[in-house]
């Protein structure tokens, strides 16, 4: 049977591969969460800015210059924030390549090690199975030999009993023949 060391090694390797994939998924989730937060914050700011612009226009509809300046300032801030969002996304995408390469390398190494551990554990299990099979076959051969001896002894007993029965039957037949030859009164009968 495979030693616990080889089995432990195999499953440690399998867990290592899973860990590599989980790390990649976890990193991607963190990246997506960061991006989602930025988008939600941007939506919130944009809504507030639109609300502030509407309030300013409702309070002073005749102040066209002030409203125009506020609109330009708001659009400028939005443009800067969107550029920052784009820069953040580009940085995250740039980080994906090395992370993906690392995950693929880890999974490949893990798969290679898992294959080695599986082969080693399989060989050891096969050796143990062959040894157990040989032992079982040896015990089965001994059991068959013992049963054959028992059958041989039983056949001898049956043969001996049959010979004894045959001898007893022959004696009875001889006695019966002798009785028939003497007749009913116990004297030999005359032949006519």
N, C-alpha and C positions, 0 to 999 in steps of 0.2 A: 504494500500500500504506500501511497505517496507520503513522504515525511511531512510533518506539520510545517517545517521550514519552507519547503517548496510550495505547498498549498498557500501558506501565508504570503509568500513572495508573489505568487500568481494574483491573489486578490488585492494585495497592496498595489500591484501594477495596474490592475483594472480600476481601482479607486483613483489612482493617479491620473489616468486618462479622463475619468469623469470629472475630477477636480479641475483639470485644464479647461474642459468645456464649460463647467459651471463658472469658473473665473471669467472666461470670455463673455458669457451671458451676463454675469453680474456687472462687469465693466460696461457692457453695452447698455444695460438697464440704467446704470448711473449716468451715462452720457445722455441717454434719451430723457431721463428725469431732469437733468440740468437744462437740456434744450427746451423741454416742455415748460419748465419754470420761466425761462427767459421769454418764451412766446406768450405765456399767460400774463406775465408782468407787462410785456409790450402791449398786449390787448388792453389791459387795465389802464396803462398810461394814455394810450390812444383815446380810449373812451373818455377819460378825465379831460384830456386836452380838447376833445370835440365839445364836451360839455362846457368847459371854460370859454371856448370860442363862441358857442351859442349864447352863453350868459352875457358875454361882453357885447355881442351884437344886439341882444335884446335890451340891454341897459342903455346903450348909446348907438342906436342905428345910424345916426348921422355922422359918426366919427369913422369915416371911411379910411382915412390914413392910419389911424390907430389900429383898426381892425385888420387892415392889410398887413401892417407890421407884425401883428400878433400871429396872423396866418403864416407869414414867411418864417418867423421864429419857430413856430410849432413844426412846420414842415422840415426845417433845418435840423431841429432836435430829433425828429423822427428819422430823417435820413442818416444821422450819425448813429442812432441806436440800431438801425437796420444794418448799417455797415458793420457795427460791432457784433451783431448777431451773425452776420455772414462770416466774419473773421472767426468767431467761436466755432461755427459749424465746420469751416475749413480746417481749423486746428484739430478738431475732433476726427475729421475724416483722415487727416494726415497721420494721426496717431493710430488709426485702425490698421494700416498696413503692417507696421512692426508688431502690433499686438496679435494680428491674425497670423503672421508668420511664426511668432512665438508659440501660439496655440497649436498650429499645424505641426510644428517641430516637436512640441511636447507630446501631442497625440501620436505622432509617428514613432517617437522613441518609446512611448508606452506600449504601442501595439507590437513593436519589435520585441521588447522585453516580455510582453505577455505571451507572444508566440514561443519564445525561448522557455519561459517558465511552464507553459502548457506542454511543450514537447518533453521537457524533463520530467514533469509530473506524470505525463502519459507513459513514458518509458518505465518509470519506477512502478506505476500501477500495473503495467503489462507484465513486468518481471514478477511482481508479487502474485498476480493472477496465475501466471504460468506455474510458479512454485506451488501455489495452493492447488492448482489443477493436477499437478504431478502427485502431490500428496494425496489428493482425493482419489486419483486413479489407482495409486498404490493401495490405499485402504480398500477400494472397491475390488481390486484384484485379490487381496487377502480375504475379503468377505466372500467372494465367489469361490475361492479355493476351499474355504471352510464349509460353505454350503455344499460344494461338490463332495467333500469328505462325508458330510452328514448324509447326503443322498446315497453315497456308496455304502455306508454302514447300514442305512435303512434297506437298501436293495439286498445286501447280504442277509439281513434279518429276515426279509420276506422270502428270499431263496431258501434259507435254512428252515423257516416255518413251512414252506411249501414242500420241502423234501421230507420233513417230519410228518406232515399231513399225508403225503403220498405213501410213506412207509406205513403209517398207521392204517390207512385205507387198504393197502395191500394185505396187511395182516388180517384185517377184518374180513376182507374178501376170501382170504385163504381159510379162515376159521369158518366162514359161512359155507364155503364150498365143502369143507370137511364135514360140517353138520349135514348138509344135503346128501352127501355121499353115505352117511350112516343111516339115514332113514329117520322115521318118526320114533321108533322105539329105542334108538340109540345104537342099533346094530347095523352093520353094513347091509345094504340091500343087495338082493340077488338080481343078477341081470337075466332076463328071460330070452 
